[in-house]
Amino acid sequence: MRMRKPVFLDGRRIFLRPIDMRDMERFFRWFNDPRLRRHLLLPFPTTRMAEKEFIERMTKLKDGVVLSIVVKRGGRLIGNVSLFKINGIHRSADLGIAIADLSMASKGFGTEAMGLVLDYAFGTLNLNRVELSVHDFNRRAEAAYRRLGFVEEGRRRQSYYCDGEYHDDILMAMLRDEWKNGRG
Ligand SMILES: CC(C)(COP(=O)(O)OP(=O)(O)OC[C@H]1O[C@@H](n2cnc3c(N)ncnc32)[C@H](O)[C@@H]1OP(=O)(O)O)[C@@H](O)C(=O)NCCC(=O)NCCS
């Protein structure tokens, strides 16, 4: 599904704006931190050139939207959140998120950012299903997803090799009605 851009989403403590080259230096630093990378699908370090190309690619994405998360008070960039593989026939998409500034984790910003993106996905884009996967050791992410209303649908057993061990990936999804119900 071709996206209408740019997308700006306004929340209580944060806003989401399109990713751009201003973010490159910080993303380069954050996505080279193994503590962050192990939660994502980034086994190897990245270079400035690769990060620049990534941002260029993401800004041109036709079936997705990649948004930077900015804290309103102080204007601090803390990570990004995206909807990708947006499919207009099945009305589905994948969600990805990283509060990449680890000092800003566990303060509710991830939950707020995903709430804004889910409102956009179900409310504005009229999608019916949003899915994601999470490595089984990423308890914080799993807890945040469950609390938002994502439902576990299955596991890809030993699908992720990290630090000398295989881990399962937990597949989760939320349907449009579950988002509405979750919000009363
Ligand atoms: C996962 C992530 C998006 C969550 O966002 P966040 O802003 O840190 O999390 P929130 O503060 O909104 O919510 C986290 C929840 O997990 C809980 N939590 C925190 N650490 C936990 C742990 N070790 N085990 C279980 N639950 C934990 C918190 O208590 C909170 O739940 P509550 O609000 O019911 O108390 C963010 O931490 C992040 O991006 N981490 C690094 C990259 C990553 O893991 N991305 C996701 C890949 S699938």
The ligand as a Gaussian input file, in Angstrom:
#p B3LYP/6-31G(d) Opt

LIG

0 1
 C       11.124000      -2.724000      24.320000
 C       10.914000      -1.237000      24.406000
 C       10.331000      -0.707000      23.104000
 C        9.919000      -0.928000      25.529000
 O        9.770000       0.466000      25.644000
 P       10.056000       1.160000      27.074000
 O        9.763000       2.600000      26.947000
 O       11.426000       0.789000      27.532000
 O        9.028000       0.381000      27.981000
 P        7.778000       0.915000      28.824000
 O        8.325000       1.719000      29.962000
 O        6.791000       1.582000      27.937000
 O        7.124000      -0.467000      29.310000
 C        7.951000      -1.547000      29.709000
 C        7.176000      -2.528000      30.518000
 O        8.008000      -3.667000      30.740000
 C        8.197000      -3.849000      32.141000
 N        9.581000      -4.288000      32.299000
 C       10.703000      -3.543000      32.307000
 N       11.781000      -4.356000      32.444000
 C       11.307000      -5.619000      32.516000
 C       11.916000      -6.889000      32.677000
 N       13.236000      -7.029000      32.763000
 N       11.108000      -7.993000      32.713000
 C        9.764000      -7.880000      32.597000
 N        9.130000      -6.682000      32.464000
 C        9.900000      -5.577000      32.429000
 C        7.931000      -2.507000      32.762000
 O        7.549000      -2.671000      34.116000
 C        6.804000      -1.992000      31.878000
 O        5.569000      -2.578000      32.191000
 P        4.511000      -1.785000      33.130000
 O        4.287000      -0.478000      32.463000
 O        3.321000      -2.696000      33.149000
 O        5.195000      -1.635000      34.435000
 C       12.270000      -0.510000      24.693000
 O       12.738000      -0.868000      25.966000
 C       13.337000      -0.797000      23.664000
 O       13.270000      -0.305000      22.562000
 N       14.350000      -1.617000      24.023000
 C       15.522000      -1.866000      23.199000
 C       15.202000      -2.371000      21.796000
 C       14.136000      -3.423000      21.786000
 O       14.127000      -4.316000      22.596000
 N       13.216000      -3.300000      20.819000
 C       12.140000      -4.255000      20.641000
 C       12.590000      -5.382000      19.795000
 S       11.305000      -6.620000      19.569000

